Amino acid sequence: MSTSKIFDSKASEYDEWYEKHRGLYFSELAAARSFNCQKALEIGVGTGRFTSGTGVIVGVDPSLEMLKKVSADDVDLVQGVGESLPLRSNLFDCSFLIVTLCFVDNPVSVLKEAARVSERVIACIVPRNSSWGRLYSELAEKGNPFYTYAHFYTVSEIVEMASEIGLRLGKLIGTLSYPPGEERVEKPVELELPEAEQYGFVCVELKRGTIQ
């Protein structure tokens, strides 16, 4: 089954997670907001949880059921996939990929498309070797309907993929420095490698050079 069909069938459960774990959600949202984007695209917008205060004006997602749950009236919604965005080049200052790359078939193609339409790409991930990444990997092994289809990456792997298409690393912003079992709102901090690999949610800013 494709990931879009999984999200179509589990759209309500996806949204409920954010309501249940508000400390995690607000910590992650603060990290995304810290990039001060003014005219942004979110690829894999889902139910629109990260459109508030991040500058997102357009959201793309393959799941129609997820898009139906977006309540933000100021965000234009497009059904589509990150590997082939139905958008003109150079439309945005930022493209957000918030826990999206782990669910796509070709992350390098998605990064390349994101860079085609924006000056900066903000890829927010759960680093595989962090305590949170290990937790979600364990849940995947137990048959979790979402994580079973996820492929988690390290921050270094994202930076390496991006370098293949001429993107250079900007800032690393992280949150969730505490382990699973705790839950509180935490301010985001700027990080360096390899420290960033231990945080539960890290946003990797990638800037355009020459796209190959």
Backbone as JSON, one array per atom type, in Angstrom:
{
  "sequence": "MSTSKIFDSKASEYDEWYEKHRGLYFSELAAARSFNCQKALEIGVGTGRFTSGTGVIVGVDPSLEMLKKVSADDVDLVQGVGESLPLRSNLFDCSFLIVTLCFVDNPVSVLKEAARVSERVIACIVPRNSSWGRLYSELAEKGNPFYTYAHFYTVSEIVEMASEIGLRLGKLIGTLSYPPGEERVEKPVELELPEAEQYGFVCVELKRGTIQ",
  "N": [[0.85, -1.2, 0.0], [0.56, 2.27, -0.82], [2.1, 5.16, 0.72], [0.47, 7.43, 0.61], [-2.11, 6.38, 0.51], [-2.21, 5.2, 3.01], [-2.16, 7.48, 4.66], [-4.5, 8.67, 3.78], [-6.41, 6.9, 4.8], [-5.92, 7.08, 7.51], [-6.18, 9.67, 8.4], [-7.56, 11.06, 10.45], [-6.52, 9.88, 12.77], [-3.89, 10.7, 12.58], [-4.1, 13.48, 13.03], [-5.06, 13.45, 15.64], [-2.84, 12.69, 17.1], [-1.3, 15.01, 17.38], [-2.94, 16.54, 19.01], [-2.9, 15.04, 21.33], [-0.22, 15.09, 22.05], [0.77, 17.76, 22.77], [2.88, 19.23, 23.86], [5.15, 18.27, 22.51], [4.4, 18.95, 19.91], [4.16, 21.83, 19.94], [6.78, 22.49, 20.51], [8.1, 21.55, 18.22], [6.83, 23.12, 16.28], [7.72, 25.67, 17.0], [10.42, 25.42, 16.34], [10.28, 25.25, 13.52], [9.21, 27.76, 12.98], [11.32, 29.44, 13.51], [12.86, 30.1, 11.33], [11.97, 32.27, 9.99], [10.51, 32.59, 7.55], [8.86, 34.15, 4.82], [7.3, 33.76, 2.55], [6.28, 30.89, 1.94], [6.4, 27.41, 0.93], [4.89, 24.35, 1.83], [5.79, 21.09, 1.57], [4.21, 18.09, 1.65], [2.15, 18.79, 3.38], [0.12, 17.75, 4.91], [-2.32, 17.81, 7.42], [-2.09, 20.45, 7.87], [-0.79, 21.34, 10.17], [1.6, 22.71, 10.53], [1.46, 25.17, 9.33], [0.83, 27.54, 10.57], [2.15, 30.6, 11.4], [4.55, 30.13, 10.13], [4.93, 31.18, 7.67], [3.88, 29.83, 5.53], [2.21, 29.67, 2.49], [1.32, 28.08, 0.5], [0.37, 24.7, 0.27], [1.32, 21.38, -0.39], [0.28, 18.06, -0.96], [-0.03, 14.51, -1.36], [-2.22, 13.2, -0.31], [-5.6, 13.37, -0.39], [-7.51, 13.23, 1.62], [-6.15, 14.13, 3.86], [-5.64, 16.77, 3.1], [-8.23, 17.77, 3.11], [-8.63, 18.28, 5.76], [-7.23, 20.52, 6.42], [-7.42, 23.6, 7.93], [-6.65, 26.22, 7.61], [-7.41, 29.19, 6.15], [-5.9, 30.89, 4.62], [-4.08, 29.51, 3.14], [-3.18, 28.12, 0.12], [-4.08, 25.06, -1.38], [-2.72, 22.13, -2.85], [-3.05, 19.11, -4.54], [-0.59, 16.79, -4.88], [2.71, 15.42, -5.6], [5.95, 15.43, -4.03], [8.12, 14.8, -5.65], [7.53, 15.76, -8.15], [6.64, 18.67, -8.5], [3.79, 20.64, -9.14], [4.36, 23.39, -9.84], [5.66, 26.65, -10.61], [9.12, 27.6, -11.1], [11.18, 29.19, -8.6], [9.3, 30.48, -6.89], [9.05, 30.82, -4.15], [10.42, 31.8, -0.92], [11.11, 29.9, 0.92], [11.0, 26.34, 1.21], [9.33, 24.0, 3.03], [9.93, 20.82, 4.43], [8.57, 18.87, 6.46], [9.05, 16.35, 8.53], [8.75, 14.73, 6.27], [10.51, 13.72, 4.3], [11.13, 11.15, 5.15], [9.06, 9.62, 4.29], [8.92, 9.58, 1.54], [9.49, 8.29, -1.82], [11.75, 8.96, -3.29], [14.01, 10.76, -1.96], [16.1, 12.53, -2.78], [15.21, 13.53, -5.23], [12.97, 14.91, -4.34], [14.13, 16.88, -2.72], [15.53, 18.24, -4.72], [13.44, 19.25, -6.31], [12.2, 20.88, -4.4], [14.21, 22.78, -4.04], [14.2, 23.87, -6.55], [11.94, 25.47, -6.62], [12.26, 27.28, -4.59], [14.32, 29.49, -2.55], [15.47, 28.61, -0.19], [15.62, 25.46, 1.47], [13.96, 23.81, 3.99], [14.41, 21.16, 5.81], [12.93, 19.18, 8.06], [13.54, 16.74, 10.4], [13.31, 13.57, 12.19], [16.02, 12.55, 13.69], [17.65, 9.5, 12.99], [19.32, 8.14, 14.84], [18.79, 9.3, 17.26], [17.19, 9.28, 20.52], [14.47, 9.5, 20.11], [14.22, 8.8, 17.42], [15.0, 6.13, 17.58], [12.91, 5.16, 19.14], [10.66, 5.49, 17.39], [11.44, 3.81, 15.34], [11.34, 1.37, 16.63], [8.59, 1.26, 17.09], [7.77, 1.04, 14.47], [8.65, -1.52, 13.85], [6.85, -2.91, 15.34], [4.57, -2.66, 13.95], [3.28, -0.18, 13.68], [0.95, 1.94, 12.03], [1.81, 4.24, 10.64], [4.69, 4.62, 10.96], [5.7, 2.24, 10.04], [6.06, 2.52, 7.34], [8.02, 4.36, 7.13], [11.29, 5.73, 6.53], [13.9, 6.48, 8.36], [16.35, 9.08, 8.62], [19.75, 10.15, 9.24], [21.01, 13.37, 10.32], [23.38, 13.99, 9.0], [23.16, 12.38, 6.72], [21.07, 13.65, 5.34], [22.28, 16.12, 4.76], [24.33, 15.21, 3.1], [22.86, 14.1, 0.93], [21.72, 16.47, -0.02], [23.98, 17.88, -0.82], [24.65, 16.56, -3.11], [23.12, 17.69, -5.08], [23.92, 20.27, -5.18], [23.2, 21.84, -2.97], [23.88, 23.75, -0.08], [24.75, 23.6, 3.39], [22.97, 25.48, 5.77], [21.72, 26.75, 8.65], [21.33, 24.63, 11.56], [18.62, 23.77, 13.39], [17.35, 22.7, 16.42], [15.17, 20.76, 18.6], [13.5, 19.1, 21.36], [15.35, 17.91, 23.25], [15.19, 16.21, 25.29], [14.44, 12.81, 26.42], [12.13, 10.25, 25.11], [9.1, 9.81, 26.95], [9.27, 11.94, 28.6], [7.68, 15.16, 28.37], [7.4, 18.34, 27.27], [7.12, 21.84, 26.46], [9.69, 23.18, 24.6], [12.22, 25.53, 23.93], [13.61, 26.16, 20.71], [16.99, 25.51, 19.6], [20.11, 26.57, 18.16], [22.29, 24.38, 16.49], [25.26, 22.32, 16.11], [26.87, 19.85, 14.02], [28.36, 16.9, 15.46], [26.35, 17.06, 17.33], [23.66, 17.61, 16.79], [22.51, 15.23, 15.99], [21.51, 13.95, 18.2], [19.21, 15.14, 19.04], [15.6, 15.18, 19.15], [14.09, 16.33, 17.13], [15.01, 17.94, 14.32], [15.68, 20.69, 12.28], [16.93, 21.17, 9.15], [18.54, 23.55, 7.43], [18.9, 24.3, 4.08], [20.66, 25.74, 1.46], [20.49, 27.23, -1.77], [22.9, 26.6, -4.26], [24.45, 25.93, -7.09], [22.16, 24.17, -8.87], [22.31, 20.86, -9.79]],
  "CA": [[0.0, 0.0, 0.0], [1.34, 3.49, -0.87], [1.96, 5.98, 1.92], [-0.66, 8.35, 0.48], [-3.32, 5.65, 0.88], [-2.19, 5.06, 4.46], [-2.56, 8.76, 5.25], [-5.92, 8.85, 3.47], [-7.23, 6.07, 5.69], [-5.61, 7.35, 8.91], [-6.05, 11.12, 8.55], [-8.05, 11.48, 11.77], [-5.56, 9.42, 13.78], [-2.73, 11.58, 12.45], [-4.41, 14.74, 13.7], [-5.23, 13.19, 17.07], [-1.51, 12.61, 17.73], [-0.88, 16.36, 17.74], [-3.75, 16.97, 20.14], [-2.48, 14.27, 22.49], [1.17, 15.42, 22.39], [0.86, 19.19, 22.46], [4.21, 19.7, 24.21], [6.03, 17.95, 21.39], [3.94, 19.71, 18.74], [4.51, 23.25, 20.04], [8.24, 22.56, 20.42], [8.45, 21.38, 16.81], [6.34, 24.28, 15.55], [8.64, 26.78, 17.3], [11.64, 25.22, 15.55], [9.98, 25.62, 12.13], [8.98, 29.21, 12.92], [12.55, 30.19, 13.77], [13.55, 30.43, 10.08], [11.46, 33.58, 9.54], [10.11, 32.56, 6.14], [7.78, 35.09, 4.53], [6.48, 33.25, 1.45], [6.8, 29.52, 1.98], [5.68, 26.23, 0.49], [5.11, 23.15, 2.62], [5.64, 19.86, 0.81], [3.76, 17.15, 2.65], [1.49, 19.69, 4.35], [-0.76, 16.96, 5.78], [-3.54, 18.5, 7.87], [-1.78, 21.87, 8.04], [-0.36, 21.63, 11.53], [2.78, 23.57, 10.58], [1.29, 26.36, 8.49], [0.63, 28.72, 11.42], [3.32, 31.36, 11.81], [5.78, 29.72, 9.42], [4.98, 31.83, 6.36], [3.38, 28.94, 4.47], [1.07, 30.18, 1.74], [0.89, 26.98, -0.38], [0.67, 23.39, 0.79], [1.19, 20.28, -1.34], [0.24, 16.74, -0.33], [-0.72, 13.54, -2.22], [-3.41, 12.66, 0.35], [-6.76, 14.25, -0.45], [-8.19, 13.22, 2.92], [-5.38, 15.01, 4.74], [-5.87, 18.14, 2.65], [-9.58, 18.16, 3.52], [-8.61, 18.65, 7.17], [-6.52, 21.79, 6.61], [-8.4, 24.63, 8.27], [-6.1, 27.54, 7.35], [-8.04, 29.79, 4.97], [-4.92, 31.69, 3.87], [-3.13, 28.61, 2.5], [-3.67, 27.44, -1.08], [-3.76, 23.64, -1.29], [-2.52, 21.46, -4.13], [-2.8, 17.68, -4.43], [0.54, 16.46, -5.74], [3.83, 14.75, -4.94], [7.15, 16.24, -3.95], [9.06, 14.48, -6.72], [7.14, 16.48, -9.37], [5.76, 19.73, -8.02], [3.09, 21.35, -10.21], [4.56, 24.8, -9.5], [6.74, 27.3, -11.35], [10.37, 27.78, -10.38], [11.51, 30.44, -7.9], [8.09, 31.13, -6.38], [9.03, 30.94, -2.69], [11.72, 31.97, -0.26], [11.39, 28.67, 1.65], [10.19, 25.13, 1.06], [9.41, 23.15, 4.21], [9.7, 19.37, 4.37], [8.51, 18.6, 7.9], [8.88, 14.89, 8.68], [8.25, 14.32, 4.96], [11.49, 12.94, 3.53], [11.14, 9.74, 5.57], [7.93, 8.91, 3.69], [8.91, 9.68, 0.07], [10.22, 7.23, -2.53], [13.02, 9.45, -3.8], [14.26, 12.01, -1.23], [16.95, 13.44, -3.52], [14.34, 14.21, -6.21], [12.12, 15.85, -3.6], [14.99, 18.02, -2.36], [15.83, 18.99, -5.94], [12.23, 20.0, -6.66], [12.03, 21.93, -3.39], [15.19, 23.82, -4.35], [13.82, 24.53, -7.83], [10.86, 26.44, -6.44], [12.51, 28.18, -3.46], [15.71, 29.84, -2.26], [15.94, 27.79, 0.93], [14.86, 24.26, 1.78], [14.01, 23.52, 5.42], [14.03, 19.75, 5.98], [12.85, 18.85, 9.48], [13.54, 15.28, 10.51], [13.6, 12.89, 13.45], [17.28, 11.83, 13.41], [17.5, 8.06, 13.21], [20.07, 7.65, 15.99], [18.35, 9.95, 18.49], [16.3, 8.41, 21.31], [13.15, 9.54, 19.47], [14.32, 8.0, 16.2], [15.01, 4.72, 17.97], [11.55, 4.82, 19.57], [9.78, 5.35, 16.23], [11.87, 2.61, 14.62], [10.78, 0.24, 17.38], [7.16, 1.23, 16.81], [7.62, 0.54, 13.11], [8.82, -2.97, 13.91], [5.66, -3.46, 15.98], [3.45, -2.53, 13.03], [2.62, 1.13, 13.69], [0.47, 2.18, 10.67], [2.57, 5.3, 9.99], [6.13, 4.44, 10.98], [6.07, 1.05, 9.27], [6.4, 2.93, 5.98], [9.0, 5.44, 7.21], [12.73, 5.44, 6.51], [14.49, 7.59, 9.08], [17.7, 9.44, 8.2], [20.55, 11.0, 10.12], [21.2, 14.72, 9.8], [24.49, 13.92, 8.05], [22.67, 11.81, 5.46], [20.32, 14.69, 4.65], [23.26, 17.07, 4.26], [25.03, 14.56, 1.99], [21.93, 14.08, -0.2], [21.57, 17.83, -0.52], [25.21, 18.3, -1.49], [24.66, 15.93, -4.43], [22.43, 18.55, -6.04], [24.44, 21.63, -5.07], [22.68, 22.59, -1.83], [24.85, 23.85, 1.01], [24.14, 23.65, 4.71], [22.85, 26.73, 6.5], [21.6, 26.51, 10.09], [20.67, 23.46, 12.12], [17.81, 24.17, 14.54], [16.81, 21.49, 17.03], [14.4, 20.76, 19.84], [13.32, 17.77, 21.97], [16.63, 17.42, 23.78], [14.88, 15.22, 26.32], [14.09, 11.5, 25.85], [10.72, 9.83, 25.17], [8.63, 9.62, 28.32], [9.09, 13.31, 29.05], [7.0, 15.97, 27.37], [7.26, 19.75, 27.66], [7.45, 22.77, 25.39], [11.1, 23.53, 24.69], [12.66, 26.48, 22.93], [14.58, 25.61, 19.76], [18.36, 26.01, 19.73], [20.97, 26.33, 16.99], [23.18, 23.25, 16.8], [26.32, 21.9, 15.19], [27.08, 18.41, 13.95], [27.34, 15.84, 15.46], [25.4, 17.25, 18.44], [22.28, 17.62, 16.3], [22.01, 13.86, 15.8], [20.92, 13.45, 19.43], [17.95, 15.83, 19.28], [14.47, 14.43, 18.6], [13.51, 17.02, 15.98], [16.03, 18.85, 13.81], [15.4, 21.32, 11.0], [18.17, 21.37, 8.4], [18.39, 24.59, 6.42], [19.74, 24.05, 2.9], [20.62, 26.91, 0.59], [20.83, 26.95, -3.15], [24.11, 27.02, -4.96], [24.11, 25.58, -8.46], [21.42, 22.91, -8.89], [22.84, 19.99, -10.84]],
  "C": [[0.89, 1.25, 0.0], [1.12, 4.31, 0.39], [0.78, 6.94, 1.82], [-1.97, 7.67, 0.85], [-3.39, 5.43, 2.38], [-2.66, 6.35, 5.12], [-4.01, 9.09, 4.92], [-6.79, 8.12, 4.49], [-7.04, 6.41, 7.16], [-5.52, 8.85, 9.2], [-6.49, 11.6, 9.93], [-7.08, 11.08, 12.87], [-4.31, 10.28, 13.76], [-2.95, 12.87, 13.22], [-4.52, 14.57, 15.21], [-3.89, 13.13, 17.79], [-1.07, 13.98, 18.2], [-1.67, 16.91, 18.92], [-3.29, 16.28, 21.42], [-1.1, 14.68, 22.98], [1.45, 16.89, 22.08], [2.24, 19.78, 22.83], [5.21, 19.46, 23.1], [5.69, 18.82, 20.18], [4.39, 21.17, 18.8], [6.03, 23.45, 20.02], [8.69, 22.48, 18.97], [8.02, 22.59, 15.99], [7.25, 25.49, 15.78], [9.94, 26.65, 16.51], [11.42, 25.63, 14.09], [9.8, 27.13, 11.98], [10.27, 30.01, 12.99], [13.29, 30.59, 12.5], [13.01, 31.7, 9.43], [11.16, 33.62, 8.04], [8.89, 33.47, 5.93], [6.79, 34.55, 3.48], [6.92, 31.81, 1.21], [5.82, 28.51, 1.4], [5.92, 25.13, 1.52], [4.79, 21.93, 1.77], [5.36, 18.74, 1.8], [3.04, 17.89, 3.77], [0.57, 18.94, 5.3], [-2.03, 17.7, 6.13], [-3.27, 19.97, 8.2], [-1.29, 22.28, 9.4], [0.8, 22.62, 11.61], [2.66, 24.8, 9.69], [1.21, 27.64, 9.32], [1.96, 29.36, 11.82], [4.61, 30.99, 11.13], [5.91, 30.37, 8.05], [4.46, 30.99, 5.23], [2.14, 29.53, 3.81], [0.52, 29.14, 0.77], [1.3, 25.67, 0.28], [0.39, 22.31, -0.24], [1.17, 18.96, -0.58], [-0.46, 15.77, -1.29], [-2.02, 13.03, -1.63], [-4.55, 13.66, 0.35], [-7.46, 14.33, 0.91], [-7.46, 14.1, 3.93], [-5.65, 16.47, 4.37], [-7.24, 18.65, 3.06], [-9.63, 18.66, 4.96], [-7.85, 19.95, 7.44], [-7.55, 22.9, 6.83], [-7.92, 26.05, 7.97], [-6.67, 28.11, 6.05], [-7.05, 30.53, 4.08], [-3.86, 30.83, 3.19], [-3.79, 27.95, 1.3], [-3.18, 26.0, -1.06], [-3.72, 22.99, -2.67], [-2.3, 19.97, -3.85], [-1.68, 17.32, -5.4], [1.64, 15.81, -4.92], [5.08, 15.61, -5.02], [8.15, 15.99, -5.06], [8.76, 15.23, -8.02], [6.13, 17.56, -9.0], [5.1, 20.47, -9.19], [3.14, 22.87, -10.0], [5.72, 25.35, -10.31], [7.98, 27.44, -10.48], [10.43, 29.14, -9.68], [10.3, 31.2, -7.38], [8.19, 31.49, -4.9], [10.41, 31.27, -2.14], [12.1, 30.72, 0.52], [10.48, 27.54, 1.18], [10.41, 24.28, 2.31], [9.14, 21.69, 3.86], [9.73, 18.9, 5.82], [8.09, 17.15, 8.13], [8.21, 14.34, 7.41], [9.22, 13.4, 4.24], [11.49, 11.47, 3.91], [10.02, 8.93, 4.92], [7.94, 8.93, 2.16], [9.77, 8.59, -0.54], [11.61, 7.67, -2.95], [13.36, 10.79, -3.13], [15.14, 13.0, -1.98], [16.13, 14.22, -4.55], [13.45, 15.24, -5.53], [12.92, 17.09, -3.19], [15.28, 18.89, -3.59], [14.63, 19.82, -6.39], [11.98, 21.14, -5.69], [12.97, 23.1, -3.66], [14.86, 24.55, -5.65], [12.83, 25.65, -7.59], [11.15, 27.44, -5.32], [14.0, 28.42, -3.25], [16.31, 28.97, -1.17], [15.03, 26.58, 1.08], [15.07, 23.98, 3.27], [13.49, 22.1, 5.62], [14.09, 19.39, 7.46], [12.65, 17.34, 9.63], [13.62, 14.84, 11.97], [14.87, 12.08, 13.2], [17.22, 10.38, 13.86], [18.16, 7.58, 14.5], [19.74, 8.37, 17.29], [17.44, 8.99, 19.26], [14.9, 8.39, 20.72], [13.14, 8.71, 18.19], [14.31, 6.52, 16.51], [13.62, 4.27, 18.43], [10.65, 4.58, 18.36], [10.16, 4.14, 15.38], [11.34, 1.35, 15.3], [9.28, 0.12, 17.14], [6.88, 0.7, 15.41], [7.71, -0.98, 13.09], [7.6, -3.66, 14.52], [4.4, -3.25, 15.14], [2.69, -1.23, 13.1], [2.22, 1.52, 12.26], [1.22, 3.28, 9.92], [4.05, 4.95, 9.87], [6.6, 3.2, 10.24], [6.56, 1.42, 7.88], [7.46, 4.03, 5.96], [10.43, 4.91, 7.12], [13.42, 6.65, 7.13], [15.94, 7.8, 8.66], [18.44, 10.15, 9.33], [20.63, 12.39, 9.51], [22.31, 14.72, 8.74], [24.06, 13.35, 6.71], [21.87, 12.83, 4.66], [21.27, 15.71, 4.02], [24.0, 16.49, 3.05], [24.14, 14.48, 0.75], [21.84, 15.46, -0.85], [22.81, 18.28, -1.3], [25.31, 17.71, -2.89], [24.02, 16.81, -5.49], [22.79, 20.03, -5.83], [23.85, 22.46, -3.95], [23.71, 22.59, -0.71], [24.12, 24.05, 2.33], [24.14, 25.07, 5.26], [22.84, 26.44, 7.99], [21.01, 25.13, 10.38], [19.94, 23.92, 13.38], [17.16, 22.92, 15.12], [15.99, 21.74, 18.27], [14.18, 19.3, 20.25], [14.69, 17.2, 22.36], [16.43, 16.34, 24.83], [14.4, 13.91, 25.68], [12.59, 11.24, 25.86], [10.34, 9.5, 26.62], [8.47, 10.95, 29.02], [8.33, 14.06, 27.96], [6.77, 17.37, 27.92], [7.58, 20.61, 26.45], [8.87, 23.26, 25.63], [11.47, 24.51, 23.59], [13.68, 25.84, 21.99], [15.95, 26.25, 19.95], [19.11, 25.73, 18.43], [22.05, 25.34, 17.37], [24.29, 23.12, 15.76], [26.29, 20.38, 15.11], [28.3, 18.06, 14.79], [26.29, 15.96, 16.55], [23.95, 17.12, 17.99], [21.68, 16.23, 16.18], [21.28, 13.33, 17.04], [19.59, 14.12, 19.77], [16.81, 15.1, 18.57], [13.83, 15.04, 17.38], [14.5, 18.07, 15.55], [15.62, 19.37, 12.44], [16.72, 21.71, 10.34], [17.91, 22.41, 7.31], [19.4, 24.36, 5.31], [19.55, 25.21, 1.93], [21.09, 26.56, -0.8], [22.2, 27.46, -3.53], [23.77, 26.86, -6.43], [23.42, 24.22, -8.45], [21.86, 22.09, -10.09], [21.73, 19.51, -11.77]]
}
